[in-house]
Amino acid sequence: MPRTPARSEGKRPTLADVAARADVSTALVSIVMRGAKGASPGTRERVLQAAREIGYRPDARARLLRSNRSRLLGVQFGLQHPFHADLVEGIYAAAEPAGYQVALSAVTAARNERHAVETLLADRCEALILLGPQVPAAQLAELAAQLPVVSVARRLRGTAAEVDVVRTADDEGARQAVDHLVALGHRDIAHIDGGRAPGAAERRRGYRTAMSRHGLFGQVRLLPGGLTEEDGAAAARALLDGSPRPTAVLAFNDRCATGVLDTFLRAGLAVPGEISVVGFDNSRLARLAHIDLTTVGQDIPGLARLAVERAIARLEGEPVAVKEIVIAPRLIVRGTTAAAPGVPASNDRV
């Protein structure tokens, strides 16, 4: 009669518990669990049945530690960024089929990037995927000297040459947004920028380039902004207080655009009837039915997949020909843009 192990309630079953249940040695259970030779088919089935009965699950992390591999990809992300949440979902989808697990470490108002990275290193992550890192490039270079590092959504040059980059062509995205607004008859188009946030400089450049190409350089209007709804709201209030008021606004990202929309709504300004608004990222926030934001879409699944593939390629010693992978954006037209006031409406939805 198989022995039933005495276990404390809530304690995770061990190999010894399985051995007692199946009435075999712990060494034999280990052989079965590792799929090694040395156990008859009948014994193997008895051990597996015993494991199922008591709820035993092999400790994959412990096994990897014994092999000196963690197969963990560390991901640093901003807790307040919907775009980062979408990227994390894509990273899980790409990593697990490849045999890698994901460890997350959040950046918050009270938890900086250094702390987030140190936590991932303490967890023995083999490579790091950093979403929109903002620390100096020299610090990223120091980190890349220790293990593979992939920067997502931030362009890097010079001292951070050893860091792999996967990003969207931010300047092209801004140009697409301006082209769309100009096609709707807008001429006075303001840009609420992202300050020193990753991608902000490229989006500013794309905005200026597109305005110049349409003969509107004299109407370039840049407002200080940032990544949050509060940043967008502050910039929108400045637009409402100023004169003349633009007929369209390109915000740094979807969160910023949401703050703009809220402020205009509270002021009784019709969007898009009196003023059009465009965001950037196509995060899940932009896709909410009551927001319905026209935005520049980043290929989130593509960015996530390429970041994971690059990290794994580094770990597996595969040759990497190009350090920076740049993905084209795509404008997604929804309900916050329309013809400029006084211009006949046309069907320009994508």
C-alpha positions as CSV (number, residue, x, y, z in Angstrom):
1,M,0.0,0.0,0.0
2,P,1.6,3.4,-1.0
3,R,2.7,5.6,1.9
4,T,0.9,8.9,2.2
5,P,3.3,11.6,3.2
6,A,2.6,13.9,6.1
7,R,2.7,17.4,4.7
8,S,1.8,20.7,6.2
9,E,-1.2,22.5,4.7
10,G,0.0,24.9,2.0
11,K,3.5,23.4,1.7
12,R,4.6,22.8,-1.8
13,P,4.9,19.1,-2.6
14,T,8.5,17.8,-3.0
15,L,10.2,14.9,-4.7
16,A,10.2,13.1,-1.4
17,D,6.4,13.5,-1.1
18,V,6.0,12.0,-4.5
19,A,8.4,9.1,-3.6
20,A,6.4,8.4,-0.5
21,R,3.1,8.4,-2.4
22,A,4.4,6.1,-5.1
23,D,6.4,3.9,-2.7
24,V,9.6,4.4,-4.6
25,S,12.9,6.1,-3.9
26,T,13.5,9.8,-4.3
27,A,16.3,9.1,-6.8
28,L,13.8,7.1,-9.0
29,V,11.3,10.0,-8.9
30,S,14.1,12.3,-10.0
31,I,14.8,10.1,-12.9
32,V,11.2,10.1,-14.0
33,M,10.8,13.8,-13.6
34,R,13.9,14.5,-15.7
35,G,12.8,12.1,-18.4
36,A,16.0,10.1,-18.0
37,K,16.5,6.4,-18.6
38,G,16.3,4.0,-15.7
39,A,12.6,3.6,-14.9
40,S,10.2,1.0,-16.3
41,P,7.0,2.2,-18.0
42,G,4.9,0.9,-15.2
43,T,7.0,2.6,-12.5
44,R,7.1,5.8,-14.6
45,E,3.3,5.9,-14.8
46,R,3.0,5.2,-11.1
47,V,5.3,8.1,-10.2
48,L,3.5,10.5,-12.6
49,Q,0.1,9.5,-11.2
50,A,1.4,10.1,-7.6
51,A,2.7,13.5,-8.7
52,R,-0.7,14.4,-10.1
53,E,-2.6,13.2,-7.0
54,I,-0.6,15.4,-4.6
55,G,-0.2,18.4,-7.0
56,Y,3.5,18.2,-7.5
57,R,5.0,20.5,-10.1
58,P,8.7,20.4,-11.1
59,D,10.5,23.6,-10.0
60,A,11.7,24.9,-13.3
61,R,13.6,27.8,-11.7
62,A,15.6,25.5,-9.5
63,R,16.5,23.2,-12.4
64,L,17.7,26.1,-14.4
65,L,19.8,27.4,-11.5
66,R,21.5,24.0,-11.3
67,S,22.3,24.3,-15.0
68,N,23.7,27.8,-14.5
69,R,21.0,29.1,-16.8
70,S,18.0,31.2,-15.7
71,R,16.5,31.6,-19.2
72,L,15.0,34.8,-17.8
73,L,14.5,38.0,-19.8
74,G,14.3,41.0,-17.5
75,V,11.9,43.7,-18.6
76,Q,11.9,47.2,-17.2
77,F,8.7,49.1,-17.9
78,G,6.9,52.2,-16.8
79,L,3.9,51.3,-14.6
80,Q,1.8,54.3,-15.8
81,H,2.3,53.8,-19.5
82,P,-0.5,52.0,-21.4
83,F,2.0,51.6,-24.3
84,H,4.4,49.7,-22.1
85,A,1.6,47.4,-20.8
86,D,0.8,46.5,-24.4
87,L,4.5,45.8,-25.1
88,V,4.8,43.6,-22.0
89,E,1.9,41.5,-23.3
90,G,3.7,41.1,-26.6
91,I,7.0,40.2,-24.9
92,Y,5.3,37.4,-23.0
93,A,3.8,36.1,-26.2
94,A,7.2,36.0,-28.0
95,A,9.4,34.8,-25.1
96,E,7.5,31.8,-23.8
97,P,7.3,29.8,-27.1
98,A,11.0,30.3,-27.4
99,G,11.6,28.7,-24.0
100,Y,12.3,31.9,-22.0
101,Q,10.4,33.3,-19.1
102,V,9.9,37.0,-18.3
103,A,10.7,38.9,-15.1
104,L,9.1,42.3,-14.8
105,S,10.4,45.3,-12.8
106,A,8.4,48.5,-12.8
107,V,9.6,52.2,-12.8
108,T,7.3,54.4,-10.7
109,A,7.4,57.8,-9.2
110,A,9.1,56.3,-6.1
111,R,11.2,53.6,-7.9
112,N,13.7,54.8,-10.4
113,E,15.3,52.9,-13.4
114,R,18.4,52.0,-11.5
115,H,16.4,50.2,-8.8
116,A,14.3,48.5,-11.4
117,V,17.4,47.2,-13.2
118,E,19.2,46.1,-10.0
119,T,16.2,44.0,-9.1
120,L,16.3,42.2,-12.5
121,L,20.0,41.6,-12.1
122,A,19.4,40.2,-8.6
123,D,16.9,37.8,-10.2
124,R,19.7,36.4,-12.5
125,C,18.1,37.7,-15.7
126,E,20.3,36.7,-18.7
127,A,19.3,39.7,-20.8
128,L,17.5,43.0,-20.3
129,I,14.7,44.5,-22.4
130,L,14.3,48.2,-21.4
131,L,11.1,49.9,-22.5
132,G,11.8,53.6,-23.1
133,P,14.8,53.9,-20.9
134,Q,15.7,57.5,-19.9
135,V,19.0,57.1,-18.0
136,P,22.1,58.5,-19.7
137,A,23.5,56.5,-22.6
138,A,26.8,56.0,-20.7
139,Q,24.9,54.0,-18.0
140,L,23.3,51.8,-20.6
141,A,26.7,51.2,-22.2
142,E,28.0,50.1,-18.8
143,L,25.1,47.7,-18.4
144,A,25.6,46.3,-21.8
145,A,29.1,45.4,-20.9
146,Q,27.7,42.9,-18.4
147,L,24.9,41.3,-20.4
148,P,22.8,41.8,-23.5
149,V,20.6,44.9,-23.4
150,V,17.8,45.8,-25.8
151,S,16.4,49.3,-25.8
152,V,12.8,49.6,-27.1
153,A,11.5,52.9,-28.4
154,R,14.7,54.9,-27.7
155,R,17.3,55.8,-30.2
156,L,20.9,55.6,-29.0
157,R,24.2,56.8,-30.4
158,G,27.8,57.1,-29.5
159,T,28.7,55.7,-26.1
160,A,25.8,53.3,-26.1
161,A,26.9,51.5,-29.3
162,E,26.8,48.1,-27.6
163,V,23.1,48.4,-26.8
164,D,20.7,46.9,-29.3
165,V,17.8,49.1,-30.3
166,V,14.3,48.3,-31.6
167,R,12.2,51.4,-32.3
168,T,9.6,53.0,-34.4
169,A,10.5,55.7,-37.0
170,D,9.1,58.4,-34.8
171,D,9.9,61.2,-37.2
172,E,8.0,59.5,-40.0
173,G,5.0,59.0,-37.6
174,A,4.8,62.7,-36.9
175,R,5.1,63.5,-40.6
176,Q,2.2,61.2,-41.3
177,A,0.1,63.0,-38.7
178,V,0.8,66.4,-40.2
179,D,0.2,65.2,-43.7
180,H,-3.2,63.9,-42.6
181,L,-4.2,67.1,-40.9
182,V,-3.0,69.2,-43.9
183,A,-5.1,67.0,-46.2
184,L,-8.1,67.9,-44.0
185,G,-7.4,71.6,-44.6
186,H,-5.6,72.4,-41.4
187,R,-2.8,75.0,-41.5
188,D,-2.4,76.1,-37.9
189,I,-1.2,72.8,-36.4
190,A,0.4,72.8,-32.9
191,H,2.7,70.1,-31.5
192,I,2.8,69.3,-27.8
193,D,6.2,67.8,-27.4
194,G,7.5,65.2,-25.0
195,G,10.5,67.1,-23.6
196,R,13.4,64.7,-23.1
197,A,11.3,61.5,-23.3
198,P,12.4,58.8,-25.7
199,G,11.3,59.6,-29.2
200,A,10.5,63.2,-28.5
201,A,13.3,64.8,-30.4
202,E,12.5,62.6,-33.5
203,R,8.8,63.5,-33.3
204,R,9.6,67.2,-33.1
205,R,11.9,66.9,-36.1
206,G,9.2,65.0,-38.1
207,Y,6.6,67.7,-37.2
208,R,8.9,70.5,-38.3
209,T,10.0,68.7,-41.5
210,A,6.4,68.1,-42.5
211,M,5.2,71.6,-41.8
212,S,8.1,73.0,-43.9
213,R,7.3,70.6,-46.7
214,H,3.8,72.0,-46.8
215,G,5.0,75.6,-46.8
216,L,3.9,76.1,-43.1
217,F,7.2,76.6,-41.4
218,G,6.1,80.1,-40.3
219,Q,3.2,78.5,-38.4
220,V,5.3,75.9,-36.5
221,R,4.1,76.0,-32.9
222,L,5.8,73.9,-30.3
223,L,4.4,73.7,-26.7
224,P,6.2,72.2,-23.7
225,G,4.5,68.9,-22.8
226,G,5.4,65.4,-21.6
227,L,4.1,61.9,-21.2
228,T,1.1,62.3,-19.0
229,E,-2.5,63.5,-19.1
230,E,-1.5,66.3,-16.8
231,D,1.2,67.5,-19.3
232,G,-1.4,67.4,-22.1
233,A,-3.9,69.3,-20.0
234,A,-1.4,72.0,-19.1
235,A,-0.5,72.5,-22.8
236,A,-4.2,72.6,-23.8
237,R,-4.9,75.3,-21.2
238,A,-2.1,77.4,-22.7
239,L,-3.6,77.0,-26.1
240,L,-7.1,78.0,-24.8
241,D,-5.6,81.1,-23.2
242,G,-3.6,82.1,-26.3
243,S,-4.5,83.6,-29.6
244,P,-4.9,82.6,-32.3
245,R,-6.0,79.1,-31.3
246,P,-4.8,76.3,-33.6
247,T,-7.3,74.2,-35.5
248,A,-5.4,71.0,-34.8
249,V,-3.0,69.5,-32.2
250,L,-0.5,66.7,-32.5
251,A,0.2,65.4,-28.9
252,F,3.4,63.6,-27.9
253,N,1.6,60.4,-27.0
254,D,-1.9,59.0,-26.3
255,R,-1.8,59.9,-22.6
256,C,-0.9,63.4,-23.4
257,A,-3.7,63.6,-26.0
258,T,-6.2,62.3,-23.5
259,G,-5.4,65.2,-21.2
260,V,-5.8,67.6,-24.2
261,L,-9.2,66.1,-25.0
262,D,-10.4,66.3,-21.4
263,T,-9.4,70.0,-21.1
264,F,-11.1,70.9,-24.4
265,L,-14.2,69.0,-23.4
266,R,-14.4,70.9,-20.1
267,A,-13.9,74.2,-21.9
268,G,-16.9,73.4,-24.2
269,L,-14.6,73.1,-27.3
270,A,-15.9,70.6,-29.8
271,V,-13.5,67.9,-31.0
272,P,-13.2,67.5,-33.9
273,G,-15.7,70.1,-35.0
274,E,-13.7,73.1,-33.8
275,I,-10.3,71.5,-33.2
276,S,-8.7,68.1,-34.2
277,V,-6.4,66.1,-32.0
278,V,-3.9,63.4,-32.9
279,G,-2.0,61.1,-30.4
280,F,0.9,58.8,-30.8
281,D,1.3,55.0,-29.9
282,N,-2.2,53.5,-30.6
283,S,-2.2,52.2,-27.0
284,R,-5.3,50.5,-25.7
285,L,-6.3,54.0,-24.3
286,A,-6.7,55.3,-27.8
287,R,-8.8,52.4,-28.8
288,L,-11.4,52.9,-26.1
289,A,-14.8,53.7,-27.7
290,H,-15.4,56.9,-25.7
291,I,-12.0,58.3,-26.6
292,D,-11.8,57.0,-30.3
293,L,-8.5,58.8,-30.8
294,T,-6.8,59.4,-34.1
295,T,-3.2,58.3,-33.5
296,V,0.1,57.2,-35.0
297,G,0.2,53.4,-34.5
298,Q,3.3,51.7,-33.5
299,D,3.6,48.0,-34.4
300,I,3.5,46.8,-30.8
301,P,3.5,43.0,-31.4
302,G,6.4,43.6,-33.9
303,L,8.4,45.7,-31.6
304,A,8.0,43.1,-28.8
305,R,8.8,40.2,-31.0
306,L,11.9,41.8,-32.4
307,A,13.2,42.8,-29.0
308,V,12.8,39.3,-27.7
309,E,14.4,37.8,-30.8
310,R,17.4,40.2,-30.5
311,A,17.9,39.4,-26.8
312,I,17.8,35.6,-27.5
313,A,20.1,35.9,-30.5
314,R,22.7,37.6,-28.2
315,L,22.3,34.9,-25.6
316,E,22.6,32.1,-28.2
317,G,25.7,33.7,-29.8
318,E,24.1,34.3,-33.1
319,P,25.7,36.9,-35.4
320,V,23.9,40.3,-35.5
321,A,24.4,42.4,-38.5
322,V,22.4,45.5,-37.6
323,K,22.4,47.1,-34.2
324,E,19.3,49.1,-34.7
325,I,15.9,47.9,-36.1
326,V,13.5,50.6,-37.1
327,I,9.9,49.8,-37.8
328,A,7.5,52.0,-39.9
329,P,4.5,53.5,-38.1
330,R,1.0,53.7,-39.5
331,L,-1.5,56.5,-39.0
332,I,-4.9,55.2,-37.6
333,V,-7.7,57.7,-38.2
334,R,-10.6,57.6,-35.8
335,G,-13.0,60.2,-34.4
336,T,-10.9,63.1,-33.1
337,T,-9.9,64.5,-36.5
338,A,-12.0,66.1,-39.2
339,A,-11.9,68.9,-41.8
340,A,-10.7,72.2,-40.5
341,P,-13.4,74.7,-39.7
342,G,-14.8,76.2,-42.9
343,V,-13.3,73.4,-45.1
344,P,-15.8,70.9,-46.7
345,A,-15.6,67.5,-45.0
346,S,-14.1,64.5,-46.9
347,N,-13.8,60.8,-46.1
348,D,-10.2,60.4,-44.9
349,R,-10.6,57.6,-42.4
350,V,-8.2,54.7,-42.5
